[in-house]
Amino acid sequence: MTHIEKALTYFETTLDKNLPKNEDNKKVLAEKIAIIHCEFNFIHPFREGNGRVIRLFLDLISVNQDYDMISFGKTTNKDYINACIAGMQQKYQPMSDIIYKGLIKKK
């Protein structure tokens, strides 16, 4: 099995484990989305457009959980990049904090 195949298998398992459930509160939702974000970022093969594709995917998850699209504008680009870097080391809290700030329940 190649490195890419292993990474995709790991991501599939991570995605299955972290897809939000209706009973998840905002904190748990942000934590799960952060893990998905960081792990998807790790396996995404193209650097250009990578963030847009991931954020679109996460917006679909967010909307499905009765939240608006995630507002990443509530953080600086530097903090977002640093959260992505931390996520590469499976340190998800910085990304979770950013996502938590950007999650707004639909009215």
VEXDREN-395561 format. One record per atom (N, C-alpha, C): atom name; residue in three letters; residue number from 0; x, y, z. Coordinates in Angstrom, 3 decimals. Example, Ala and Ser with C-alpha at 12.3 -4.5 7.8 and 13.67 -1.06 7.14 Angstrom:
2
+-------+--------+-----+----------+----------+----------+
: atome : residu : num :        X :        Y :        Z :
+-------+--------+-----+----------+----------+----------+
:     N :    ALA :   0 :   13.190 :   -5.690 :    7.800 :
:    CA :    ALA :   0 :   12.300 :   -4.500 :    7.800 :
:     C :    ALA :   0 :   13.200 :   -3.300 :    7.800 :
:     N :    SER :   1 :   12.850 :   -2.250 :    7.080 :
:    CA :    SER :   1 :   13.670 :   -1.060 :    7.140 :
:     C :    SER :   1 :   12.900 :    0.030 :    7.870 :
+-------+--------+-----+----------+----------+----------+
END
This chain:
107
+-------+--------+-----+----------+----------+----------+
: atome : residu : num :        X :        Y :        Z :
+-------+--------+-----+----------+----------+----------+
:     N :    MET :   0 :    0.851 :   -1.177 :    0.000 :
:    CA :    MET :   0 :    0.000 :    0.000 :    0.000 :
:     C :    MET :   0 :    0.901 :    1.246 :    0.000 :
:     N :    THR :   1 :    0.589 :    2.190 :   -0.863 :
:    CA :    THR :   1 :    1.398 :    3.405 :   -0.954 :
:     C :    THR :   1 :    1.051 :    4.359 :    0.184 :
:     N :    HIS :   2 :    1.905 :    5.357 :    0.329 :
:    CA :    HIS :   2 :    1.679 :    6.382 :    1.354 :
:     C :    HIS :   2 :    0.323 :    7.071 :    1.141 :
:     N :    ILE :   3 :    0.008 :    7.373 :   -0.093 :
:    CA :    ILE :   3 :   -1.263 :    8.042 :   -0.398 :
:     C :    ILE :   3 :   -2.444 :    7.137 :   -0.040 :
:     N :    GLU :   4 :   -2.355 :    5.873 :   -0.385 :
:    CA :    GLU :   4 :   -3.438 :    4.934 :   -0.044 :
:     C :    GLU :   4 :   -3.621 :    4.829 :    1.467 :
:     N :    LYS :   5 :   -2.528 :    4.784 :    2.209 :
:    CA :    LYS :   5 :   -2.610 :    4.728 :    3.667 :
:     C :    LYS :   5 :   -3.242 :    5.997 :    4.222 :
:     N :    ALA :   6 :   -2.832 :    7.132 :    3.683 :
:    CA :    ALA :   6 :   -3.372 :    8.410 :    4.145 :
:     C :    ALA :   6 :   -4.873 :    8.510 :    3.856 :
:     N :    LEU :   7 :   -5.291 :    8.052 :    2.682 :
:    CA :    LEU :   7 :   -6.712 :    8.089 :    2.332 :
:     C :    LEU :   7 :   -7.529 :    7.146 :    3.213 :
:     N :    THR :   8 :   -6.978 :    5.982 :    3.509 :
:    CA :    THR :   8 :   -7.660 :    5.039 :    4.398 :
:     C :    THR :   8 :   -7.803 :    5.640 :    5.789 :
:     N :    TYR :   9 :   -6.733 :    6.272 :    6.269 :
:    CA :    TYR :   9 :   -6.779 :    6.931 :    7.578 :
:     C :    TYR :   9 :   -7.814 :    8.047 :    7.579 :
:     N :    PHE :  10 :   -7.834 :    8.848 :    6.496 :
:    CA :    PHE :  10 :   -8.803 :    9.942 :    6.423 :
:     C :    PHE :  10 :  -10.229 :    9.414 :    6.416 :
:     N :    GLU :  11 :  -10.478 :    8.355 :    5.684 :
:    CA :    GLU :  11 :  -11.825 :    7.779 :    5.634 :
:     C :    GLU :  11 :  -12.265 :    7.342 :    7.035 :
:     N :    THR :  12 :  -11.386 :    6.696 :    7.764 :
:    CA :    THR :  12 :  -11.696 :    6.277 :    9.136 :
:     C :    THR :  12 :  -11.935 :    7.496 :   10.023 :
:     N :    THR :  13 :  -11.082 :    8.504 :    9.886 :
:    CA :    THR :  13 :  -11.216 :    9.740 :   10.671 :
:     C :    THR :  13 :  -12.521 :   10.436 :   10.352 :
:     N :    LEU :  14 :  -12.880 :   10.488 :    9.094 :
:    CA :    LEU :  14 :  -14.131 :   11.124 :    8.677 :
:     C :    LEU :  14 :  -15.330 :   10.377 :    9.263 :
:     N :    ASP :  15 :  -15.337 :    9.067 :    9.137 :
:    CA :    ASP :  15 :  -16.434 :    8.267 :    9.699 :
:     C :    ASP :  15 :  -16.585 :    8.504 :   11.197 :
:     N :    LYS :  16 :  -15.471 :    8.574 :   11.887 :
:    CA :    LYS :  16 :  -15.479 :    8.739 :   13.341 :
:     C :    LYS :  16 :  -15.924 :   10.140 :   13.755 :
:     N :    ASN :  17 :  -15.668 :   11.137 :   12.926 :
:    CA :    ASN :  17 :  -15.891 :   12.525 :   13.320 :
:     C :    ASN :  17 :  -17.030 :   13.236 :   12.598 :
:     N :    LEU :  18 :  -17.768 :   12.524 :   11.771 :
:    CA :    LEU :  18 :  -18.937 :   13.190 :   11.183 :
:     C :    LEU :  18 :  -19.882 :   13.564 :   12.320 :
:     N :    PRO :  19 :  -20.303 :   14.819 :   12.352 :
:    CA :    PRO :  19 :  -21.141 :   15.272 :   13.465 :
:     C :    PRO :  19 :  -22.469 :   14.538 :   13.539 :
:     N :    LYS :  20 :  -22.963 :   14.483 :   14.756 :
:    CA :    LYS :  20 :  -24.289 :   13.923 :   15.034 :
:     C :    LYS :  20 :  -25.197 :   15.071 :   15.450 :
:     N :    ASN :  21 :  -26.487 :   14.913 :   15.257 :
:    CA :    ASN :  21 :  -27.432 :   15.981 :   15.580 :
:     C :    ASN :  21 :  -27.355 :   16.418 :   17.033 :
:     N :    GLU :  22 :  -27.002 :   15.501 :   17.931 :
:    CA :    GLU :  22 :  -26.964 :   15.839 :   19.349 :
:     C :    GLU :  22 :  -25.661 :   16.523 :   19.781 :
:     N :    ASP :  23 :  -24.696 :   16.663 :   18.879 :
:    CA :    ASP :  23 :  -23.438 :   17.325 :   19.229 :
:     C :    ASP :  23 :  -23.670 :   18.800 :   19.524 :
:     N :    ASN :  24 :  -23.080 :   19.278 :   20.618 :
:    CA :    ASN :  24 :  -23.170 :   20.713 :   20.909 :
:     C :    ASN :  24 :  -22.133 :   21.456 :   20.065 :
:     N :    LYS :  25 :  -22.132 :   22.768 :   20.154 :
:    CA :    LYS :  25 :  -21.261 :   23.590 :   19.321 :
:     C :    LYS :  25 :  -19.784 :   23.260 :   19.549 :
:     N :    LYS :  26 :  -19.390 :   23.047 :   20.789 :
:    CA :    LYS :  26 :  -17.993 :   22.742 :   21.107 :
:     C :    LYS :  26 :  -17.563 :   21.421 :   20.456 :
:     N :    VAL :  27 :  -18.382 :   20.401 :   20.600 :
:    CA :    VAL :  27 :  -18.072 :   19.096 :   20.006 :
:     C :    VAL :  27 :  -18.063 :   19.206 :   18.485 :
:     N :    LEU :  28 :  -19.021 :   19.927 :   17.931 :
:    CA :    LEU :  28 :  -19.078 :   20.127 :   16.480 :
:     C :    LEU :  28 :  -17.794 :   20.795 :   15.983 :
:     N :    ALA :  29 :  -17.357 :   21.850 :   16.670 :
:    CA :    ALA :  29 :  -16.128 :   22.550 :   16.271 :
:     C :    ALA :  29 :  -14.926 :   21.623 :   16.351 :
:     N :    GLU :  30 :  -14.866 :   20.791 :   17.384 :
:    CA :    GLU :  30 :  -13.750 :   19.851 :   17.529 :
:     C :    GLU :  30 :  -13.735 :   18.833 :   16.389 :
:     N :    LYS :  31 :  -14.891 :   18.306 :   16.057 :
:    CA :    LYS :  31 :  -14.970 :   17.317 :   14.978 :
:     C :    LYS :  31 :  -14.625 :   17.939 :   13.628 :
:     N :    ILE :  32 :  -15.152 :   19.117 :   13.377 :
:    CA :    ILE :  32 :  -14.867 :   19.794 :   12.102 :
:     C :    ILE :  32 :  -13.386 :   20.137 :   12.009 :
:     N :    ALA :  33 :  -12.774 :   20.522 :   13.135 :
:    CA :    ALA :  33 :  -11.346 :   20.847 :   13.132 :
:     C :    ALA :  33 :  -10.505 :   19.630 :   12.751 :
:     N :    ILE :  34 :  -10.849 :   18.486 :   13.303 :
:    CA :    ILE :  34 :  -10.109 :   17.259 :   12.968 :
:     C :    ILE :  34 :  -10.263 :   16.946 :   11.486 :
:     N :    ILE :  35 :  -11.494 :   17.027 :   10.990 :
:    CA :    ILE :  35 :  -11.728 :   16.760 :    9.569 :
:     C :    ILE :  35 :  -10.935 :   17.747 :    8.710 :
:     N :    HIS :  36 :  -10.982 :   19.023 :    9.083 :
:    CA :    HIS :  36 :  -10.261 :   20.056 :    8.335 :
:     C :    HIS :  36 :   -8.770 :   19.721 :    8.254 :
:     N :    CYS :  37 :   -8.170 :   19.473 :    9.392 :
:    CA :    CYS :  37 :   -6.720 :   19.249 :    9.434 :
:     C :    CYS :  37 :   -6.311 :   17.986 :    8.688 :
:     N :    GLU :  38 :   -7.069 :   16.931 :    8.846 :
:    CA :    GLU :  38 :   -6.713 :   15.682 :    8.175 :
:     C :    GLU :  38 :   -6.973 :   15.755 :    6.669 :
:     N :    PHE :  39 :   -8.028 :   16.444 :    6.267 :
:    CA :    PHE :  39 :   -8.301 :   16.646 :    4.840 :
:     C :    PHE :  39 :   -7.178 :   17.490 :    4.239 :
:     N :    ASN :  40 :   -6.770 :   18.509 :    4.965 :
:    CA :    ASN :  40 :   -5.680 :   19.374 :    4.508 :
:     C :    ASN :  40 :   -4.409 :   18.562 :    4.282 :
:     N :    PHE :  41 :   -4.173 :   17.586 :    5.130 :
:    CA :    PHE :  41 :   -2.976 :   16.756 :    5.032 :
:     C :    PHE :  41 :   -2.965 :   15.914 :    3.750 :
:     N :    ILE :  42 :   -4.119 :   15.381 :    3.354 :
:    CA :    ILE :  42 :   -4.142 :   14.484 :    2.193 :
:     C :    ILE :  42 :   -4.471 :   15.177 :    0.881 :
:     N :    HIS :  43 :   -4.965 :   16.406 :    0.930 :
:    CA :    HIS :  43 :   -5.370 :   17.084 :   -0.295 :
:     C :    HIS :  43 :   -4.163 :   17.248 :   -1.213 :
:     N :    PRO :  44 :   -4.247 :   16.759 :   -2.455 :
:    CA :    PRO :  44 :   -3.058 :   16.703 :   -3.316 :
:     C :    PRO :  44 :   -2.642 :   18.032 :   -3.939 :
:     N :    PHE :  45 :   -3.500 :   19.038 :   -3.937 :
:    CA :    PHE :  45 :   -3.178 :   20.283 :   -4.617 :
:     C :    PHE :  45 :   -3.109 :   21.411 :   -3.604 :
:     N :    ARG :  46 :   -2.031 :   22.136 :   -3.594 :
:    CA :    ARG :  46 :   -1.884 :   23.251 :   -2.653 :
:     C :    ARG :  46 :   -2.731 :   24.442 :   -3.091 :
:     N :    GLU :  47 :   -2.810 :   24.712 :   -4.363 :
:    CA :    GLU :  47 :   -3.637 :   25.826 :   -4.835 :
:     C :    GLU :  47 :   -5.100 :   25.410 :   -4.810 :
:     N :    GLY :  48 :   -5.901 :   26.144 :   -4.106 :
:    CA :    GLY :  48 :   -7.326 :   25.831 :   -4.015 :
:     C :    GLY :  48 :   -7.653 :   24.881 :   -2.886 :
:     N :    ASN :  49 :   -6.641 :   24.397 :   -2.211 :
:    CA :    ASN :  49 :   -6.816 :   23.442 :   -1.138 :
:     C :    ASN :  49 :   -7.774 :   23.974 :   -0.069 :
:     N :    GLY :  50 :   -7.503 :   25.160 :    0.451 :
:    CA :    GLY :  50 :   -8.323 :   25.735 :    1.507 :
:     C :    GLY :  50 :   -9.764 :   25.955 :    1.083 :
:     N :    ARG :  51 :   -9.962 :   26.393 :   -0.139 :
:    CA :    ARG :  51 :  -11.329 :   26.650 :   -0.621 :
:     C :    ARG :  51 :  -12.140 :   25.365 :   -0.680 :
:     N :    VAL :  52 :  -11.539 :   24.299 :   -1.175 :
:    CA :    VAL :  52 :  -12.239 :   23.014 :   -1.271 :
:     C :    VAL :  52 :  -12.589 :   22.496 :    0.124 :
:     N :    ILE :  53 :  -11.627 :   22.558 :    1.015 :
:    CA :    ILE :  53 :  -11.861 :   22.082 :    2.379 :
:     C :    ILE :  53 :  -12.951 :   22.900 :    3.055 :
:     N :    ARG :  54 :  -12.872 :   24.221 :    2.957 :
:    CA :    ARG :  54 :  -13.874 :   25.072 :    3.623 :
:     C :    ARG :  54 :  -15.267 :   24.852 :    3.028 :
:     N :    LEU :  55 :  -15.357 :   24.620 :    1.734 :
:    CA :    LEU :  55 :  -16.651 :   24.314 :    1.119 :
:     C :    LEU :  55 :  -17.219 :   23.018 :    1.695 :
:     N :    PHE :  56 :  -16.391 :   21.997 :    1.799 :
:    CA :    PHE :  56 :  -16.800 :   20.721 :    2.377 :
:     C :    PHE :  56 :  -17.273 :   20.912 :    3.826 :
:     N :    LEU :  57 :  -16.524 :   21.692 :    4.599 :
:    CA :    LEU :  57 :  -16.894 :   21.928 :    5.994 :
:     C :    LEU :  57 :  -18.175 :   22.751 :    6.109 :
:     N :    ASP :  58 :  -18.373 :   23.667 :    5.171 :
:    CA :    ASP :  58 :  -19.627 :   24.431 :    5.146 :
:     C :    ASP :  58 :  -20.822 :   23.504 :    4.939 :
:     N :    LEU :  59 :  -20.673 :   22.514 :    4.091 :
:    CA :    LEU :  59 :  -21.762 :   21.545 :    3.875 :
:     C :    LEU :  59 :  -22.076 :   20.791 :    5.173 :
:     N :    ILE :  60 :  -21.034 :   20.420 :    5.892 :
:    CA :    ILE :  60 :  -21.240 :   19.749 :    7.185 :
:     C :    ILE :  60 :  -21.933 :   20.699 :    8.154 :
:     N :    SER :  61 :  -21.466 :   21.927 :    8.227 :
:    CA :    SER :  61 :  -22.027 :   22.923 :    9.136 :
:     C :    SER :  61 :  -23.504 :   23.193 :    8.842 :
:     N :    VAL :  62 :  -23.819 :   23.408 :    7.589 :
:    CA :    VAL :  62 :  -25.203 :   23.683 :    7.186 :
:     C :    VAL :  62 :  -26.096 :   22.481 :    7.500 :
:     N :    ASN :  63 :  -25.576 :   21.298 :    7.311 :
:    CA :    ASN :  63 :  -26.327 :   20.079 :    7.620 :
:     C :    ASN :  63 :  -26.632 :   19.965 :    9.119 :
:     N :    GLN :  64 :  -25.852 :   20.649 :    9.940 :
:    CA :    GLN :  64 :  -26.049 :   20.623 :   11.393 :
:     C :    GLN :  64 :  -26.818 :   21.855 :   11.879 :
:     N :    ASP :  65 :  -27.479 :   22.551 :   10.966 :
:    CA :    ASP :  65 :  -28.294 :   23.737 :   11.263 :
:     C :    ASP :  65 :  -27.493 :   24.954 :   11.707 :
:     N :    TYR :  66 :  -26.279 :   25.084 :   11.184 :
:    CA :    TYR :  66 :  -25.463 :   26.279 :   11.367 :
:     C :    TYR :  66 :  -25.312 :   26.949 :   10.013 :
:     N :    ASP :  67 :  -24.957 :   28.220 :   10.039 :
:    CA :    ASP :  67 :  -24.621 :   28.908 :    8.800 :
:     C :    ASP :  67 :  -23.266 :   28.395 :    8.316 :
:     N :    MET :  68 :  -22.866 :   28.834 :    7.131 :
:    CA :    MET :  68 :  -21.521 :   28.510 :    6.668 :
:     C :    MET :  68 :  -20.526 :   29.070 :    7.683 :
:     N :    ILE :  69 :  -19.432 :   28.384 :    7.868 :
:    CA :    ILE :  69 :  -18.454 :   28.788 :    8.868 :
:     C :    ILE :  69 :  -17.795 :   30.095 :    8.456 :
:     N :    SER :  70 :  -17.763 :   31.057 :    9.384 :
:    CA :    SER :  70 :  -17.129 :   32.344 :    9.115 :
:     C :    SER :  70 :  -15.668 :   32.289 :    9.535 :
:     N :    PHE :  71 :  -14.796 :   32.114 :    8.558 :
:    CA :    PHE :  71 :  -13.363 :   32.108 :    8.852 :
:     C :    PHE :  71 :  -12.819 :   33.533 :    8.921 :
:     N :    GLY :  72 :  -13.663 :   34.527 :    8.640 :
:    CA :    GLY :  72 :  -13.251 :   35.926 :    8.689 :
:     C :    GLY :  72 :  -13.093 :   36.457 :   10.094 :
:     N :    LYS :  73 :  -13.414 :   35.649 :   11.086 :
:    CA :    LYS :  73 :  -13.291 :   36.080 :   12.476 :
:     C :    LYS :  73 :  -11.900 :   35.802 :   13.039 :
:     N :    THR :  74 :  -10.975 :   35.404 :   12.169 :
:    CA :    THR :  74 :   -9.597 :   35.134 :   12.572 :
:     C :    THR :  74 :   -8.649 :   35.748 :   11.552 :
:     N :    THR :  75 :   -7.412 :   35.894 :   11.928 :
:    CA :    THR :  75 :   -6.425 :   36.431 :   10.989 :
:     C :    THR :  75 :   -5.897 :   35.308 :   10.106 :
:     N :    ASN :  76 :   -5.383 :   35.682 :    8.962 :
:    CA :    ASN :  76 :   -4.778 :   34.710 :    8.057 :
:     C :    ASN :  76 :   -3.604 :   34.007 :    8.740 :
:     N :    LYS :  77 :   -2.841 :   34.749 :    9.514 :
:    CA :    LYS :  77 :   -1.684 :   34.185 :   10.229 :
:     C :    LYS :  77 :   -2.146 :   33.116 :   11.222 :
:     N :    ASP :  78 :   -3.202 :   33.414 :   11.993 :
:    CA :    ASP :  78 :   -3.703 :   32.439 :   12.958 :
:     C :    ASP :  78 :   -4.254 :   31.197 :   12.254 :
:     N :    TYR :  79 :   -4.912 :   31.403 :   11.120 :
:    CA :    TYR :  79 :   -5.443 :   30.279 :   10.350 :
:     C :    TYR :  79 :   -4.304 :   29.384 :    9.846 :
:     N :    ILE :  80 :   -3.269 :   30.004 :    9.292 :
:    CA :    ILE :  80 :   -2.116 :   29.236 :    8.790 :
:     C :    ILE :  80 :   -1.445 :   28.497 :    9.949 :
:     N :    ASN :  81 :   -1.280 :   29.169 :   11.073 :
:    CA :    ASN :  81 :   -0.670 :   28.517 :   12.241 :
:     C :    ASN :  81 :   -1.519 :   27.347 :   12.730 :
:     N :    ALA :  82 :   -2.840 :   27.483 :   12.672 :
:    CA :    ALA :  82 :   -3.729 :   26.377 :   13.056 :
:     C :    ALA :  82 :   -3.589 :   25.213 :   12.081 :
:     N :    CYS :  83 :   -3.421 :   25.518 :   10.802 :
:    CA :    CYS :  83 :   -3.196 :   24.456 :    9.803 :
:     C :    CYS :  83 :   -1.881 :   23.741 :   10.077 :
:     N :    ILE :  84 :   -0.859 :   24.485 :   10.407 :
:    CA :    ILE :  84 :    0.449 :   23.889 :   10.713 :
:     C :    ILE :  84 :    0.347 :   23.008 :   11.958 :
:     N :    ALA :  85 :   -0.324 :   23.500 :   12.997 :
:    CA :    ALA :  85 :   -0.515 :   22.703 :   14.212 :
:     C :    ALA :  85 :   -1.285 :   21.423 :   13.889 :
:     N :    GLY :  86 :   -2.263 :   21.535 :   13.009 :
:    CA :    GLY :  86 :   -3.059 :   20.377 :   12.613 :
:     C :    GLY :  86 :   -2.245 :   19.292 :   11.943 :
:     N :    MET :  87 :   -1.162 :   19.683 :   11.277 :
:    CA :    MET :  87 :   -0.283 :   18.696 :   10.648 :
:     C :    MET :  87 :    0.390 :   17.819 :   11.704 :
:     N :    GLN :  88 :    0.434 :   18.305 :   12.932 :
:    CA :    GLN :  88 :    1.013 :   17.550 :   14.052 :
:     C :    GLN :  88 :   -0.097 :   16.991 :   14.948 :
:     N :    GLN :  89 :   -1.309 :   16.945 :   14.412 :
:    CA :    GLN :  89 :   -2.496 :   16.455 :   15.105 :
:     C :    GLN :  89 :   -2.788 :   17.246 :   16.385 :
:     N :    LYS :  90 :   -2.456 :   18.524 :   16.350 :
:    CA :    LYS :  90 :   -2.813 :   19.464 :   17.424 :
:     C :    LYS :  90 :   -3.983 :   20.271 :   16.875 :
:     N :    TYR :  91 :   -5.177 :   19.821 :   17.197 :
:    CA :    TYR :  91 :   -6.384 :   20.353 :   16.567 :
:     C :    TYR :  91 :   -6.998 :   21.548 :   17.284 :
:     N :    GLN :  92 :   -6.580 :   21.828 :   18.507 :
:    CA :    GLN :  92 :   -7.241 :   22.870 :   19.298 :
:     C :    GLN :  92 :   -7.218 :   24.250 :   18.636 :
:     N :    PRO :  93 :   -6.093 :   24.698 :   18.066 :
:    CA :    PRO :  93 :   -6.130 :   26.015 :   17.410 :
:     C :    PRO :  93 :   -7.192 :   26.096 :   16.305 :
:     N :    MET :  94 :   -7.323 :   25.041 :   15.494 :
:    CA :    MET :  94 :   -8.342 :   25.049 :   14.440 :
:     C :    MET :  94 :   -9.739 :   24.956 :   15.046 :
:     N :    SER :  95 :   -9.880 :   24.177 :   16.095 :
:    CA :    SER :  95 :  -11.164 :   24.065 :   16.771 :
:     C :    SER :  95 :  -11.613 :   25.425 :   17.302 :
:     N :    ASP :  96 :  -10.687 :   26.189 :   17.873 :
:    CA :    ASP :  96 :  -11.008 :   27.526 :   18.382 :
:     C :    ASP :  96 :  -11.478 :   28.448 :   17.261 :
:     N :    ILE :  97 :  -10.804 :   28.388 :   16.126 :
:    CA :    ILE :  97 :  -11.180 :   29.223 :   14.973 :
:     C :    ILE :  97 :  -12.572 :   28.832 :   14.476 :
:     N :    ILE :  98 :  -12.809 :   27.553 :   14.350 :
:    CA :    ILE :  98 :  -14.103 :   27.078 :   13.852 :
:     C :    ILE :  98 :  -15.208 :   27.414 :   14.841 :
:     N :    TYR :  99 :  -14.947 :   27.251 :   16.125 :
:    CA :    TYR :  99 :  -15.947 :   27.555 :   17.147 :
:     C :    TYR :  99 :  -16.406 :   29.018 :   17.022 :
:     N :    LYS : 100 :  -15.457 :   29.926 :   16.849 :
:    CA :    LYS : 100 :  -15.791 :   31.352 :   16.681 :
:     C :    LYS : 100 :  -16.630 :   31.594 :   15.432 :
:     N :    GLY : 101 :  -16.393 :   30.778 :   14.397 :
:    CA :    GLY : 101 :  -17.072 :   30.988 :   13.120 :
:     C :    GLY : 101 :  -18.392 :   30.254 :   12.962 :
:     N :    LEU : 102 :  -18.769 :   29.443 :   13.953 :
:    CA :    LEU : 102 :  -20.039 :   28.710 :   13.874 :
:     C :    LEU : 102 :  -21.182 :   29.551 :   14.443 :
:     N :    ILE : 103 :  -22.177 :   29.789 :   13.629 :
:    CA :    ILE : 103 :  -23.339 :   30.574 :   14.052 :
:     C :    ILE : 103 :  -24.578 :   29.756 :   13.735 :
:     N :    LYS : 104 :  -25.369 :   29.496 :   14.770 :
:    CA :    LYS : 104 :  -26.593 :   28.702 :   14.618 :
:     C :    LYS : 104 :  -27.572 :   29.419 :   13.700 :
:     N :    LYS : 105 :  -28.204 :   28.683 :   12.802 :
:    CA :    LYS : 105 :  -29.233 :   29.276 :   11.927 :
:     C :    LYS : 105 :  -30.404 :   29.723 :   12.787 :
:     N :    LYS : 106 :  -31.035 :   30.774 :   12.332 :
:    CA :    LYS : 106 :  -32.202 :   31.299 :   13.070 :
:     C :    LYS : 106 :  -33.484 :   30.764 :   12.510 :
+-------+--------+-----+----------+----------+----------+
END
